[in-house]
Amino acid sequence: MKDSPPQYQPFLKVLRRVWPSISDQPRASKGDSVKVALAARLRAETTMTVGWIAEGLTMGTCGYLNHLVYRQRKLGGK
């Protein structure tokens, strides 16, 4: 994520607060509730592509990320 565009800097700040050591972030599961909530917020508030978010949060494919966000929205954030 070192080559991220300037408009993504607020996202990177939040990510660093959640996972102070970037090496901790990949250890969280692909479907981790914090990751899914952050991904949903990023899609709603930025122009980031689903692919970029999935790669940046190590969440698997963009299709899987879309499924997780959809499921969270339908289940009310559970």
N, C-alpha and C positions, 0 to 999 in steps of 0.2 A: 504494500500500500504506500510505499515511499513515493511512487509516481502519481499520487492522487491529485486531482485538480483542486485549486484553491477553495472552490465552493463546498468541498467535502470536509474542510478542516473542522467545522463544528461537530460533525459525526465522529471524526477521529478523536476529538477531545472527550466526547462521551465514552467512546470505546476505551480510551486509556483510563478513565475513571472506573469503569466497570471491571476492566482487567488491567491493573497497573503494569503488570509485566505482560507484554504481548505474547510471550511464550505460554502464558496460562490460558489464553483464549482458545487455542485449538483443542485443549484438553476437554473443554465443555462439549457435550454432545451436540450433534448437528441440530437436534430439535430442542435444545435448551430454551426454556421459557424466556430468559433474558434476551437471548439472540433473536428469537422469533418476534418479541415485542419491539426490539430495536429495529429489526428489518421492516416490520410493518410501519413503524413511525418514519423510517427513512423513505419508504416508497410513497407515503402520504405527503411528506414535507419537502422532498428534494426531487431532483430529476435523475437520481441514480438509477441505473438499470438494475433489473433483478439479477442479472448475471454478475455484475460488479459487486453487489451486496452479498450474494451467495459466496463468491470467491473471497471477498474481504473478511467475511465472518466464518469462513470455512464451514459452510452449511450444505455442501454438496452441489447438486445441479440447480439451475434456476427453476426447473419444473418442480423439484422437491420443495424448494423455498416457497414457491407460489402455493403449493398444497398446504404447507404449514401455516402460512399467513391466512389463507382461506379458512382452514380448520379453526384457528384461533378466533377469527372473526365470528364464525358460526357458533362456536361454543361459548362465546362471551368472554374470552380471555383466560379460560381455564387451562 
